[in-house]
Amino acid sequence: MNSKINFIENEIASLRKELNAHSLYKNFEDIEDIKIFMESHVFAVWDFMSLLKALQINLTSVSLPWFPKGNSNLVRFINEITLAEESDLDKDGVVKSHFEMYLDAMKEMGANTNEINCFIDNLKSSSLSVSESLETTKVINAVKDFVNFTFDIISSKQLHKIASAFTFGREDVIPDMFLNIVNKSSSEDKNYDSFIYYLNRHIELDGDEHGPLSLQMVSELCGDNEQKWDEVLEVAKKSLEVRINLWIGIEEEILKGKTEIGLK
């Protein structure tokens, strides 16, 4: 592996460890806790697509007239991820994006989708920026910080930075843990099939080739440019820091909910 990649992974190892061992996970005691999580995390599911699209627009050919791009492996990698994320099959065989599947799972579980829907409606129907539209919602500040960071990186139009946020900041850290919790539910009044299917799809699609190809993408975008490598490391660290901050914010909401109903 590229020595620069090794260096970055060593530098962010402590942040990854902090994220993976976060106390948020210990506070998932029932479905209500997962619903609180999803109501904030859905914004991260949504903004991931813009991060991916920024890469697709720049690394594949989406303009006319068409011209081939230099690295077919990276073109295929980005297009494969886009195909799955934007037009996968849900549990009923209906073509939907993973974001739409996530919304379906939220509705099925009784989670509140009003904030994410209003946020997107505002973006569609007004001249509000992403940041301005976030301010019209009641989401926690950690969600706003997370999404604003994503779009700050996209707005930089520097592909190595976007690739860094994509590669090092979007690790699949939650499915197995949530799947265990949902499977333990003994409720007969609600159906969690959509959520379980969504998680299983992400586990299934997280193949061995995606990780190496994303690292290859970073390596090719940086080349021998030391400044770019430094910026990749900076973005990688910040990506994990805002994710940890998001986990802290969500944990506080879960604990507040338990306190309000007298559980703690």
PAZAPA-4460 file (N, C-alpha, C; in steps of 0.05 Angstrom, whole numbers, plus 32768, in hexadecimal, padded with zeros to 4 digits):
% residues 264
    n_x    n_y    n_z   ca_x   ca_y   ca_z    c_x    c_y    c_z   seq   type   mol
   8011   7FE8   8000   8000   8000   8000   8012   8019   8000     1      M     A
   8008   802E   7FF4   8015   8047   7FF3   801E   8050   800F     2      N     A
   8037   8058   8012   8041   8060   802D   8032   8078   8038     3      S     A
   8029   8089   8026   801A   80A1   802F   7FFF   8098   803A     4      K     A
   7FF2   8084   802E   7FD9   807A   8038   7FDE   806D   8054     5      I     A
   7FF3   805E   8056   7FFA   8052   8070   7FFD   8067   8085     6      N     A
   800B   807D   807E   800F   8092   8091   7FF5   809E   809A     7      F     A
   7FE3   80A4   8087   7FC9   80B0   808E   7FB9   809D   80A0     8      I     A
   7FB8   8083   8099   7FA9   8070   80A9   7FB4   806E   80C5     9      E     A
   7FCE   8070   80C8   7FDA   8070   80E3   7FD3   8089   80F2    10      N     A
   7FD2   80A0   80E4   7FCD   80B9   80F1   7FB0   80BC   80FB    11      E     A
   7F9D   80AE   80ED   7F81   80B0   80F4   7F77   8098   8104    12      I     A
   7F8A   8086   810B   7F82   806D   8119   7F75   8073   8134    13      A     A
   7F7F   8087   8142   7F74   808C   815C   7F57   8097   815A    14      S     A
   7F52   80A7   8145   7F37   80B2   8141   7F24   809B   8139    15      L     A
   7F2D   8089   8129   7F1D   8072   8121   7F16   8061   813A    16      R     A
   7F2A   805D   814B   7F26   804E   8163   7F11   805C   8175    17      K     A
   7F14   8076   8178   7F01   8085   8188   7EE5   8083   817D    18      E     A
   7EE2   8084   8163   7EC8   8081   8156   7EBC   8066   815A    19      L     A
   7ECC   8051   8156   7EC2   8036   8158   7EBB   802E   8174    20      N     A
   7EC8   803B   8188   7EC3   8035   81A4   7EB1   8049   81B1    21      A     A
   7EA3   8059   81A1   7E94   806F   81AD   7E7D   8065   81BF    22      H     A
   7E78   8073   81D4   7E64   806B   81E8   7E47   806D   81DD    23      S     A
   7E44   807A   81C6   7E29   807B   81B9   7E1D   805F   81B6    24      L     A
   7E2E   804C   81AD   7E24   8031   81A8   7E19   8024   81C0    25      Y     A
   7E24   802A   81D7   7E1B   801D   81F0   7DFF   8027   81F8    26      K     A
   7DF7   803E   81ED   7DDE   804A   81F4   7DC7   8041   81E2    27      N     A
   7DCC   802F   81CF   7DB7   8024   81BF   7DAA   800D   81CE    28      F     A
   7D95   8013   81DC   7D88   7FFF   81ED   7D6D   7FF5   81E1    29      E     A
   7D61   8006   81D0   7D48   7FFD   81C4   7D44   800C   81AA    30      D     A
   7D2D   8007   819D   7D27   8012   8183   7D25   8031   8184    31      I     A
   7D1B   803B   819B   7D18   8058   819D   7D33   8066   819B    32      E     A
   7D48   8059   81A5   7D62   8065   81A3   7D6C   8065   8186    33      D     A
   7D66   8050   8178   7D6E   804F   815B   7D5F   8064   814B    34      I     A
   7D46   8069   8152   7D36   807D   8144   7D42   8099   8148    35      K     A
   7D4B   809F   8160   7D57   80B8   8166   7D71   80BB   8155    36      I     A
   7D80   80A5   8154   7D99   80A5   8144   7D92   80AA   8127    37      F     A
   7D7F   809C   811C   7D79   809E   80FF   7D70   80BA   80F8    38      M     A
   7D61   80C8   8109   7D57   80E2   8103   7D6D   80F7   80FF    39      E     A
   7D84   80F2   810A   7D9C   8103   8105   7DAE   80F7   80F0    40      S     A
   7DB2   80DD   80F1   7DC5   80D0   80DE   7DBB   80D1   80C1    41      H     A
   7DA1   80D4   80BD   7D96   80D5   80A2   7DA2   80EC   8092    42      V     A
   7DAA   8101   809F   7DB7   8117   8091   7DD2   810F   8086    43      F     A
   7DE0   80FE   8095   7DFA   80F3   808B   7DF6   80E0   8074    44      A     A
   7DE0   80D1   8075   7DD9   80BF   805F   7DD4   80D0   8046    45      V     A
   7DC6   80E6   804A   7DBF   80F8   8033   7DD8   8105   8028    46      W     A
   7DE9   8111   8038   7DFF   8121   802D   7E15   8110   8022    47      D     A
   7E15   80F6   8028   7E29   80E4   801C   7E25   80E3   7FFE    48      F     A
   7E0C   80E6   7FF4   7E08   80E5   7FD7   7E14   80FD   7FC9    49      M     A
   7E14   8114   7FD6   7E20   812B   7FC9   7E3F   8128   7FC8    50      S     A
   7E4A   811C   7FDD   7E67   8116   7FDD   7E6E   8103   7FC6    51      L     A
   7E5D   80EE   7FC3   7E62   80DB   7FAE   7E5E   80E7   7F92    52      L     A
   7E4A   80F8   7F8F   7E44   8105   7F76   7E5B   8118   7F6E    53      K     A
   7E67   8125   7F82   7E7D   8137   7F7C   7E94   8127   7F6F    54      A     A
   7E98   810F   7F79   7EAD   80FD   7F6D   7EA5   80F3   7F52    55      L     A
   7E8C   80EB   7F4F   7E83   80E1   7F35   7E85   80F6   7F20    56      Q     A
   7E7D   810F   7F26   7E7D   8125   7F12   7E9A   8129   7F08    57      I     A
   7EAD   8127   7F1A   7EC9   812D   7F13   7EDA   8116   7F0A    58      N     A
   7ED3   80FE   7F12   7EE3   80E6   7F0C   7ED8   80D6   7EF5    59      L     A
   7EBF   80DB   7EEE   7EB3   80CD   7ED7   7EAA   80E1   7EC2    60      T     A
   7EA1   80D8   7EAB   7E99   80EA   7E96   7E7B   80EE   7E98    61      S     A
   7E72   8107   7E9F   7E56   810D   7EA1   7E4F   8126   7E91    62      V     A
   7E61   812D   7E7E   7E5C   8145   7E6E   7E5C   813D   7E51    63      S     A
   7E52   814F   7E40   7E51   814B   7E23   7E63   815F   7E15    64      L     A
   7E71   8156   7E00   7E73   813B   7DF7   7E83   8129   7E0A    65      P     A
   7E7E   810F   7E0A   7E8B   80FD   7E1C   7EA8   80F8   7E14    66      W     A
   7EB9   80F6   7E29   7ED5   80EE   7E25   7EDC   80D9   7E3A    67      F     A
   7EED   80C6   7E33   7EF4   80B2   7E48   7F06   80BE   7E5D    68      P     A
   7F03   80B4   7E75   7F14   80BC   7E8B   7F2C   80AA   7E8D    69      K     A
   7F41   80B3   7E99   7F5A   80A4   7E99   7F5A   8089   7EA8    70      G     A
   7F4E   8088   7EBF   7F4F   8070   7ECF   7F35   8062   7ED0    71      N     A
   7F32   804D   7EC1   7F18   803F   7EBF   7F11   8031   7ED9    72      S     A
   7F25   8029   7EE9   7F20   801C   7F02   7F11   802F   7F15    73      N     A
   7F1A   8048   7F17   7F0D   805C   7F28   7EF2   8063   7F1D    74      L     A
   7EF0   8065   7F03   7ED6   806B   7EF6   7EC1   8055   7EFE    75      V     A
   7ECA   803C   7EFC   7EB8   8026   7F03   7EB1   8027   7F20    76      R     A
   7EC5   802C   7F31   7EC1   802D   7F4E   7EAC   8041   7F55    77      F     A
   7EAF   805A   7F4B   7E9C   806F   7F52   7E80   8069   7F46    78      I     A
   7E80   805F   7F2E   7E66   8059   7F22   7E57   8042   7F30    79      N     A
   7E67   802E   7F39   7E5A   8017   7F47   7E4E   8020   7F61    80      E     A
   7E5C   8031   7F70   7E52   803B   7F89   7E39   804C   7F85    81      I     A
   7E3B   805D   7F70   7E24   806E   7F69   7E0B   805D   7F62    82      T     A
   7E10   8049   7F52   7DFA   8037   7F4A   7DEC   802B   7F62    83      L     A
   7DFB   8021   7F75   7DF0   8015   7F8D   7DE3   8029   7F9F    84      A     A
   7DF0   8040   7FA3   7DE5   8054   7FB5   7DCD   8062   7FAB    85      E     A
   7DCC   8066   7F90   7DB7   8077   7F85   7DA0   8067   7F79    86      E     A
   7DA5   804D   7F73   7D90   803E   7F65   7D92   8020   7F6C    87      S     A
   7D92   801A   7F85   7D92   7FFE   7F8E   7D76   7FF3   7F8F    88      D     A
   7D73   7FDA   7F95   7D59   7FCD   7F99   7D52   7FCB   7FB6    89      L     A
   7D3B   7FD4   7FBE   7D33   7FD2   7FDA   7D29   7FB6   7FE0    90      D     A
   7D1F   7FB1   7FF8   7D17   7F95   8000   7D00   7F8A   7FEF    91      K     A
   7CF1   7F9C   7FE2   7CDB   7F94   7FD1   7CE2   7F94   7FB4    92      D     A
   7CFC   7F98   7FAD   7D04   7F98   7F92   7CFF   7FB2   7F83    93      G     A
   7CF9   7FC7   7F92   7CF4   7FE1   7F86   7D0E   7FF1   7F85    94      V     A
   7D13   7FFE   7F6E   7D2C   800D   7F6B   7D2A   8027   7F7C    95      V     A
   7D3D   802A   7F8E   7D3E   8042   7F9F   7D5B   8048   7FA7    96      K     A
   7D60   8061   7FAE   7D7A   8068   7FB9   7D7B   805E   7FD5    97      S     A
   7D94   805B   7FDF   7D97   8053   7FFB   7D8B   8067   800E    98      H     A
   7D8D   8081   8006   7D80   8096   8017   7D62   8091   8019    99      F     A
   7D55   808B   8003   7D39   8085   8004   7D32   806D   8014   100      E     A
   7D44   8058   8012   7D40   8041   8023   7D42   8048   8040   101      M     A
   7D55   8059   8047   7D58   8062   8063   7D3F   8070   806C   102      Y     A
   7D34   8081   805C   7D1B   808F   8063   7D04   807B   8067   103      L     A
   7D03   8067   8055   7CEE   8052   8058   7CF1   8044   8073   104      D     A
   7D0A   803E   807A   7D0F   8030   8094   7D08   8042   80AB   105      A     A
   7D0D   805B   80A9   7D05   806E   80BE   7CE7   806E   80C2   106      M     A
   7CD9   8070   80AC   7CBC   8071   80AD   7CB1   8057   80B9   107      K     A
   7CBC   8041   80B1   7CB3   8026   80BA   7CB7   8024   80D8   108      E     A
   7CCD   8030   80E2   7CD3   802F   80FF   7CC5   8044   810F   109      M     A
   7CB8   8057   8101   7CAB   806D   810F   7CBD   8084   8116   110      G     A
   7CD4   8086   8109   7CE6   809D   810E   7CDC   80B5   80FF   111      A     A
   7CE3   80CD   8109   7CDA   80E6   80FD   7CEB   80EE   80E5   112      N     A
   7CDE   80F0   80CE   7CEC   80F8   80B5   7CE6   8115   80AE   113      T     A
   7CD8   8124   80BF   7CD0   813F   80B8   7CE8   8152   80B3   114      N     A
   7CFC   8150   80C4   7D13   8163   80C1   7D22   815F   80A7   115      E     A
   7D28   8146   80A1   7D37   8140   8088   7D27   8147   806F   116      I     A
   7D0D   8142   8070   7CFB   8148   805A   7CF8   8166   8056   117      N     A
   7CF5   8175   806B   7CF2   8192   8069   7D0C   819E   805F   118      C     A
   7D23   8193   8069   7D3D   819D   8060   7D40   819A   8042   119      F     A
   7D39   8183   8037   7D3C   817E   801B   7D28   818E   800B   120      I     A
   7D0F   8190   8015   7CFB   81A1   8007   7D04   81BE   8005   121      D     A
   7D11   81C8   801B   7D1B   81E4   801A   7D31   81E7   8005   122      N     A
   7D42   81D3   8003   7D57   81D5   7FEF   7D4C   81D5   7FD2   123      L     A
   7D37   81C5   7FCF   7D2B   81C2   7FB4   7D1C   81DC   7FAC   124      K     A
   7D0E   81E8   7FBF   7CFA   81FC   7FB8   7D03   8219   7FBE   125      S     A
   7D1C   821C   7FC8   7D25   8237   7FCF   7D41   823B   7FC6   126      S     A
   7D4B   8253   7FCA   7D67   8259   7FC3   7D7A   8255   7FDB   127      S     A
   7D70   8248   7FF0   7D80   8244   8008   7D97   8231   8002   128      L     A
   7DAE   8237   800E   7DC5   8225   800C   7DC0   820E   801F   129      S     A
   7DD2   81FA   801E   7DD0   81E3   8030   7DD2   81ED   804D   130      V     A
   7DE5   81FE   8052   7DE8   8209   806D   7DD0   8218   8077   131      S     A
   7DC5   8229   8065   7DAD   8238   806C   7D95   8227   8071   132      E     A
   7D92   8212   8060   7D7C   8200   8063   7D7E   81F0   807D   133      S     A
   7D96   81E9   8085   7D9A   81DB   809E   7D90   81EC   80B6   134      L     A
   7D93   8206   80B3   7D8B   8218   80C9   7D6D   8219   80CC   135      E     A
   7D5E   8211   80B8   7D41   8210   80BA   7D37   81F7   80C8   136      T     A
   7D48   81E5   80CE   7D41   81CB   80DA   7D46   81CD   80F9   137      T     A
   7D3C   81B8   8106   7D40   81B6   8123   7D55   81A1   812A   138      K     A
   7D66   819A   8116   7D7A   8186   811B   7D90   8191   812E   139      V     A
   7D9E   817F   813B   7DB3   8187   814E   7DCA   8193   813F   140      I     A
   7DDA   81A3   814E   7DF0   81B1   8141   7E05   819E   8136   141      N     A
   7E08   8187   8142   7E1B   8174   8138   7E14   816A   811C   142      A     A
   7DFB   8168   8115   7DF2   8161   80FA   7DF9   8178   80E7   143      V     A
   7DF3   8190   80EF   7DF9   81A7   80DE   7E17   81A9   80D8   144      K     A
   7E27   81A5   80ED   7E44   81A6   80EA   7E4E   8190   80D6   145      D     A
   7E42   8178   80D9   7E4A   8162   80C8   7E44   8168   80AB   146      F     A
   7E2B   8170   80A5   7E23   8175   8089   7E32   818D   807E   147      V     A
   7E35   81A2   808E   7E44   81BA   8084   7E61   81B3   807E   148      N     A
   7E6D   81A1   808E   7E88   8199   8087   7E89   818A   806D   149      F     A
   7E76   8178   8068   7E75   816A   804F   7E74   817D   8037   150      T     A
   7E63   8191   8039   7E5F   81A3   8023   7E76   81B8   8021   151      F     A
   7E83   81BD   8037   7E9B   81CE   8035   7EB1   81BF   8025   152      D     A
   7EB4   81A5   8029   7EC7   8195   801A   7EBF   8194   7FFD   153      I     A
   7EA6   818F   7FF7   7E9C   818F   7FDC   7EA1   81A9   7FCE   154      I     A
   7E9B   81BF   7FDC   7E9E   81DA   7FD1   7EBB   81E1   7FCB   155      S     A
   7ECE   81D4   7FD8   7EEA   81D9   7FD2   7EF1   81D2   7FB6   156      S     A
   7EE2   81BF   7FAA   7EE6   81B5   7F8F   7F02   81A9   7F8B   157      K     A
   7F0E   81A1   7FA2   7F28   8193   7FA1   7F24   8176   7FA5   158      Q     A
   7F28   8167   7F90   7F20   814B   7F8F   7F2E   813A   7FA4   159      L     A
   7F47   8140   7FAA   7F56   8130   7FBE   7F49   8134   7FDA   160      H     A
   7F3E   814B   7FDF   7F30   8150   7FF9   7F16   8141   7FF9   161      K     A
   7F07   8143   7FE4   7EED   8135   7FE2   7EF2   8116   7FE5   162      I     A
   7F06   810D   7FD7   7F0D   80F0   7FD8   7F15   80E8   7FF5   163      A     A
   7F22   80F9   8003   7F2B   80F3   801E   7F12   80F1   8030   164      S     A
   7F00   8104   802E   7EE7   8103   803E   7ED8   80E9   8038   165      A     A
   7ED7   80E2   801F   7EC8   80CB   8016   7ED6   80B1   8020   166      F     A
   7EF0   80B0   801E   7EFF   8097   8024   7F02   8093   8042   167      T     A
   7F0B   80A8   8050   7F12   80A5   806C   7EFB   80AD   807F   168      F     A
   7EE8   80BC   8076   7ED3   80C6   8087   7EB9   80B8   8086   169      G     A
   7EB6   80A5   8073   7E9C   8098   8070   7E9E   807A   8074   170      R     A
   7EAC   8073   8089   7EAE   8056   8090   7E93   804C   8099   171      E     A
   7E8E   8033   8092   7E75   8026   809A   7E77   801C   80B6   172      D     A
   7E70   802C   80CA   7E76   8026   80E6   7E5F   801B   80F6   173      V     A
   7E47   801B   80EA   7E30   8015   80FB   7E1F   7FFC   80F5   174      I     A
   7E1E   7FF2   80DD   7E09   7FDE   80D7   7E08   7FC6   80E9   175      P     A
   7E1F   7FB9   80EF   7E1E   7FA0   80FF   7E12   7FA6   811B   176      D     A
   7E19   7FBC   8126   7E0F   7FC2   8141   7DF1   7FC7   8141   177      M     A
   7DE7   7FD6   812E   7DCB   7FDC   812D   7DBB   7FC3   8126   178      F     A
   7DC7   7FB2   8115   7DB9   7F9A   810C   7DB4   7F88   8125   179      L     A
   7DC8   7F86   8136   7DC4   7F76   814E   7DAE   7F81   8160   180      N     A
   7DAC   7F9B   8162   7D97   7FA7   8173   7D7C   7FA3   8167   181      I     A
   7D79   7FA7   814D   7D5F   7FA4   8140   7D56   7F86   8141   182      V     A
   7D69   7F74   813E   7D62   7F58   813E   7D59   7F4F   815A   183      N     A
   7D62   7F5D   816F   7D5A   7F56   818A   7D3E   7F61   8191   184      K     A
   7D33   7F72   8180   7D19   7F7D   8186   7D03   7F68   8187   185      S     A
   7CF3   7F68   819C   7CDE   7F54   819F   7CC2   7F60   8198   186      S     A
   7CC2   7F79   818E   7CA9   7F86   8188   7C9B   7F78   8171   187      S     A
   7C81   7F74   8174   7C71   7F68   815F   7C60   7F7D   8151   188      E     A
   7C61   7F96   815A   7C50   7FAB   8150   7C5C   7FBA   8138   189      D     A
   7C77   7FB7   8135   7C84   7FC6   8120   7C96   7FB4   8110   190      K     A
   7C9B   7FBC   80F7   7CAB   7FAD   80E5   7CC5   7FBC   80DF   191      N     A
   7CDC   7FAF   80E2   7CF5   7FBC   80DE   7D04   7FB0   80C6   192      Y     A
   7CF5   7FA3   80B4   7D01   7F96   809D   7D11   7FA9   808C   193      D     A
   7D07   7FC1   8087   7D15   7FD4   8076   7D30   7FDD   8081   194      S     A
   7D31   7FE1   809B   7D4A   7FE9   80A7   7D5E   7FD2   80A6   195      F     A
   7D55   7FBA   80AC   7D67   7FA2   80AB   7D71   7F9E   808F   196      I     A
   7D5F   7FA1   807B   7D68   7F9E   805F   7D7D   7FB3   8058   197      Y     A
   7D78   7FCC   8060   7D8A   7FE2   805A   7DA6   7FDC   8065   198      Y     A
   7DA7   7FD3   807E   7DC1   7FCD   808B   7DCE   7FB5   807D   199      L     A
   7DBF   7FA1   8077   7DCA   7F8A   8069   7DD6   7F91   804E   200      N     A
   7DC9   7FA3   8040   7DD3   7FAC   8025   7DEE   7FBA   8029   201      R     A
   7DF0   7FCA   803D   7E0A   7FD8   8041   7E20   7FC5   8049   202      H     A
   7E19   7FB1   8059   7E2D   7F9D   8060   7E36   7F8E   8047   203      I     A
   7E22   7F87   8037   7E27   7F77   801F   7E38   7F87   800A   204      E     A
   7E32   7FA1   8007   7E3F   7FB1   7FF3   7E5A   7FBB   7FFB   205      L     A
   7E61   7FB8   8015   7E7B   7FC1   801E   7E90   7FAD   8019   206      D     A
   7E95   7FA9   7FFF   7EA7   7F94   7FF6   7EC4   7F9B   7FFA   207      G     A
   7ED5   7F87   7FF7   7EF2   7F8B   7FFC   7EFE   7F9E   7FE7   208      D     A
   7EF3   7F9F   7FCF   7F00   7FAF   7FBA   7EFB   7FCD   7FBE   209      E     A
   7EE5   7FD5   7FCC   7EDF   7FF1   7FCE   7EF4   8000   7FDF   210      H     A
   7EFD   7FF4   7FF5   7F10   8001   8005   7F2A   8007   7FF6   211      G     A
   7F36   7FF2   7FEA   7F4F   7FF6   7FDB   7F4C   800A   7FC4   212      P     A
   7F35   800A   7FB6   7F31   801C   7FA0   7F2E   8039   7FAA   213      L     A
   7F21   803D   7FC1   7F1F   8058   7FCB   7F3A   8063   7FD3   214      S     A
   7F4B   8051   7FDE   7F66   805A   7FE5   7F77   805F   7FCC   215      L     A
   7F72   804F   7FB7   7F80   8054   7F9D   7F77   806F   7F92   216      Q     A
   7F5E   8075   7F95   7F54   808F   7F8B   7F63   80A6   7F99   217      M     A
   7F65   80A5   7FB3   7F74   80B9   7FC2   7F91   80BB   7FB8   218      V     A
   7F9E   80A4   7FB5   7FBA   80A4   7FAC   7FBD   80B1   7F91   219      S     A
   7FAB   80AA   7F7E   7FAE   80B5   7F63   7FA8   80D3   7F62   220      E     A
   7F96   80DC   7F73   7F8F   80F9   7F74   7FA5   8109   7F81   221      L     A
   7FB5   80FD   7F92   7FCA   810C   7FA0   7FE5   8109   7F91   222      C     A
   7FEA   80F2   7F87   8004   80EE   7F79   801B   80F3   7F8C   223      G     A
   802E   8104   7F83   8045   810B   7F92   8043   8127   7F9F   224      D     A
   802B   8131   7F9F   8026   814C   7FAA   8024   814B   7FC8   225      N     A
   8039   8154   7FD6   8039   8153   7FF3   8023   8164   8000   226      E     A
   801D   817B   7FF4   8008   818C   8000   7FED   817D   7FFF   227      Q     A
   7FE8   8170   7FE9   7FCE   8161   7FE6   7FCD   814B   7FFB   228      K     A
   7FE3   813D   8000   7FE3   8128   8014   7FDE   8133   8030   229      W     A
   7FEA   814A   8035   7FE5   8158   804F   7FC8   815F   8052   230      D     A
   7FBB   8168   803D   7F9F   8171   803D   7F8D   8158   8040   231      E     A
   7F95   8142   8033   7F85   812A   8036   7F85   8121   8053   232      V     A
   7F9C   8122   8061   7F9D   811A   807D   7F8C   812D   808E   233      L     A
   7F8D   8147   8088   7F7E   815B   8097   7F60   8155   8094   234      E     A
   7F57   8150   807C   7F3A   814A   8077   7F32   8130   8083   235      V     A
   7F44   811C   8082   7F3E   8102   808E   7F39   8105   80AC   236      A     A
   7F4A   8114   80B9   7F47   8118   80D6   7F2D   8127   80DC   237      K     A
   7F29   813C   80CD   7F11   814D   80D2   7EF7   813C   80CD   238      K     A
   7EF8   812B   80B8   7EE1   811B   80B2   7ED9   8109   80C9   239      S     A
   7EED   80FD   80D6   7EE8   80EB   80ED   7EE0   80FC   8105   240      L     A
   7EEC   8113   8108   7EE5   8124   811F   7EC7   812D   811E   241      E     A
   7EBE   8135   8106   7EA2   813E   8104   7E8F   8126   8107   242      V     A
   7E98   810E   80FF   7E88   80F6   8104   7E86   80F0   8122   243      R     A
   7E9D   80F2   8130   7E9C   80EE   814D   7E8B   8102   815A   244      I     A
   7E8C   811B   8151   7E7B   8130   815C   7E5E   812B   8157   245      N     A
   7E58   811F   8140   7E3C   8117   813A   7E33   8102   814D   246      L     A
   7E44   80EE   8152   7E3D   80D9   8165   7E38   80E4   8181   247      W     A
   7E49   80F7   8189   7E45   8104   81A3   7E2A   8112   81A5   248      I     A
   7E24   8121   8190   7E0A   812F   818F   7DF2   811D   8190   249      G     A
   7DF4   8107   8181   7DDE   80F4   8181   7DDB   80E6   819C   250      I     A
   7DF2   80DF   81A8   7DF2   80D2   81C2   7DE4   80E4   81D6   251      E     A
   7DEA   80FD   81D5   7DDD   8110   81E8   7DBF   8111   81E4   252      E     A
   7DB6   810F   81CB   7D99   810F   81C6   7D8C   80F5   81D1   253      E     A
   7D9A   80DF   81CE   7D90   80C5   81D8   7D8E   80C6   81F6   254      I     A
   7DA3   80D0   8203   7DA3   80D1   8220   7D8E   80E5   822B   255      L     A
   7D8A   80FA   821C   7D76   810E   8224   7D5A   8102   8222   256      K     A
   7D56   80F1   820D   7D3C   80E4   820A   7D37   80D1   8221   257      G     A
   7D4C   80C3   8229   7D48   80B0   8240   7D42   80BF   8259   258      K     A
   7D4F   80D6   825D   7D4A   80E6   8275   7D2E   80F0   8276   259      T     A
   7D24   80F9   825F   7D09   8105   825D   7CF3   80F1   8264   260      E     A
   7CF9   80D7   825E   7CE4   80C3   8263   7CEA   80B4   827D   261      I     A
   7CFD   80BE   828C   7D03   80B3   82A6   7D12   8099   82A7   262      G     A
   7D21   8093   8291   7D31   807B   8290   7D4C   807F   829D   263      L     A
   7D55   8097   829E   7D6F   809D   82AA   7D6D   80B5   82BC   264      K     A
***
